[in-house]
Amino acid sequence: MADKHEEIRKFLENMSDTFSILEEGIDEQTQKEYLDYSHSFETGELTDEETNQVSGILFSAKSPQEAKKKALTILAHAGTVTAFRQIEKYYKNADNNLKPWAALALQECRMFLETSLTGESAGFISGGLGGVKDKMRYYILVMPTGDKPFTPTQQTVIENEFNLVAKDLNCVVETVYPSGSYTGLTALVPLDVAVGTFIETGIEQCNELGGFVFEYYYVTNMDIPDEEEIDEIIKKVRE
């Protein structure tokens, strides 16, 4: 058992250089489908020989899509270094419609690896907006404190202050969408930083320069809302 734990520990330590969040994101329906399907399986050990047999389904051109989905889920639940490597090998050249499924299987297999090493449940993280390496992408919307829209100067302050906070917290502000009634941002936030800390610190620093940003905000890692959705979001946040 000690040898097995040492193998997992070394593998996870080296994984940070190769394992990253799926950059293009995974749509909500696929995430739900995977999680529902995954919850119908029990975790179970596989020998290396059994792992290779299940993996053979992934690499066979004759295997139907449903069989490959099942194989990916079985391997994910095996939670071994060998299973992870097989999923990773398939992911690199996966069928286009199964690449998000394989990405989720990779994340779940990693979760089981971490759990087997620490004895504590590990988190499962995915998002529709994707991310880069160890950072998740979020869409953030902040609003003026009153009925008056943001001025151009206030928009500049918001952008500058959020960039300063991002630098301190190892985050990245990718884009800023200025509008009179709100400011939208997309930002990359590391997994070990609470997105609320990043946003609330940004709002606090803006308000030190005039108290013009509403204390409540909207954040999601699923999608970027359109103008109609933003109007509804603003109403709900202000209520």
N, C-alpha and C positions, 0 to 999 in steps of 0.2 A: 504493500500500500504506500509505503514511504517513497519507493521508486516511482510509482505512478503519480503521486502528488508532486514530486520534483520535476517530472516530465511536463506536467500541466503548468507548473509555476514558470519554468523556463520558456515554455511556449507562449504563455500570456505576456511575459515580459518582452518578448521579441515581437509580439503581434502588433504593438502600437505603431511600428514603422510600416506595416503592410495592411492593416485592417482599417477601413474608413467607412463613414456613413455614406450610403448611396447618394451621390451628388445630385442626380436628377430627381430625387424624391420618389415616393411611393404613394399612389392615390389611396384615398381612405377606404374605398370599396375592397381593394386588394388586401389592405391591412386587416380589415374585418374578416374577409374570407379566410385569410391565413390563420388568424388567431382562433376563429371558430373551429377550423379544421384541426389546428394544433391541439386544442383543448379536448378533442375527441380521442387523442392518443395518450397512452401512458408512457412514462419514461421507462427505458429498459436497456440493459447492457447488450452489446453486440461484440462478438469476437472480431478480430481483424479479418478473419476469413468471411464472416457474415457481413461485415461492413463492405468488403470488396464485392460480395455478391449483390448486395443492395445497390451499390454504386454502379454496377454493370448496367442496371436499368437506366440510369441517367445518360450513359454514354452509348446506348444502343439506339440507332436510328429507327428501329422497329417499335420502340416503346411508345405507347400513347401518352398524351399530356397528363392525364389523370394518374397514370402509373408513376410518372416522374415527380408529380406533386407529392404523392404518397412516399416515394423513396426519399425525397428531400426532407420531409417531416420526420420520418423514421431516423434518418441520420442525425438530424438536429437534436432529437430527443436522446440519442445515444450519448451525446455529450462527451465525446472522446477526441483526442488530438487527431487520430486517424480519420474519424468521421468529418471533422472540421476541414481537414485537408482535401477530402474528396468533394465536399460541397464547394469549397473554394475553387478547386480545379474545374468543376462544372460551371461555376458562376462566370469564370473568365471567358467561356465560350458558350454561354447558355442560349437556348432558344429565346428570341426576343421577348415573347409573351411570358416566359418563365423567369426572366432575369430578376424582376422584383421579388418573386417568390423565393428564388435562391438567395437573394440578399437578406430577406427576413429569416430564412433558415440559418444563414451564417450568424446573424445576430442572436438567434435563439440558442444555437449550439454553443456560442461563446458564453451566453448566460449560464447554461448548464455546466460548462467547464469551470466558470468562476464559483458557482454554487458548490460543486464537488470539492473545490480546493478550500473554500472558506467556511463551508457549512451554513452560509447565510444566503438568502434569496437575492439574486442579482436582478437589476432592472432590465427591462426590454424597451429599447428606444427606437422609434422610427417616426418619420414625418413626411408629409406631402410635399414640403418645400425642400427636402433634402438637406445637404450640408456639404462641408469640405473637411476631410480628415476627421479630427476629433470635435468639430464644431457643428452644431445644428443651426439651420437657417430659420429665422423668425420674421414675421411681419408685425410691426408695431405701429399703433395709431395713437397720437396724442392730440389734445384739443385745447383751445383757449379757455381761460377761467370764466369768462363772461360771454356776452352775445357778440362782442366785437371780434372780427377775424384777426388772425395773426398779421402783423405788419411785416414788410420785407426784412426789417432789422431783426424782429423777433424770430423769423424763419432762420436767419443766419446764425443767431444765438443758439437755437435748438440744434442745428447741424454741428456747430463748433463744440458745444458742451457734450453732446452725445459722442462725438469723436474723441474728446478728451477722456471721458469715462471708459470708452471702448479700449483706448490705449492702456489705461490702468488695469483693466480686468482681462486683458488678452482677448478682447472681442474685436470684431471688424464691422464697421458700418459700411454696407455695400452701396446702397442707394438711398436717396432721400426724395420723397414726393411732396413738395410744398403745395399747400392749398390754403386759402383763406380760413376755412372752417376747421382745418385739421392739418397735421403733418404726418405722413406715412414714412416709415423707414423699413428697410430690410437689413438685418444684422446677423452675423455669425457669432454664436455664443458657445464657448467650450462646455463640455458635459459636466465639468466640475464647478460651473458658475451658475447660480440661480438667475434665470432670465429676469425675474422680478427685481433682483438687486441691481442689475444693469439699468433697467428702465427707471426705477424709482430714484436711483442716484442721479441719472440724467435729468429727471424732472426737478429734483431738489436743486441741482446746480443751476438750471435755467431760472428757477424761481428766486434764487439769490440775487438775480439781476433784474428783478421786477415783478415776480409773482404772477406771471401771465399764463402759466401752463396748468391746466386742470389736473388735480391729484389722481384721478382715476383714468385708466387707459384701457386699450384693447390690444391683445397679443395672441397670435396663433402661429403654429408651425405647419398648418395644413394647406393653406392657399392664400393668394393675395386677392382680397375682395374687390369687386367692381364698384363703380360709383353708387349704384342703387343699393348695394349691400352696405356700403360705407354710411349712407344716409341712415339706414336702420341701426347700424352699430352705434353711431353717434347718439341717436335717440335713446337707445337702451343704456349706454354708459352714463348719459346725463341723468337718467331716471334713477 
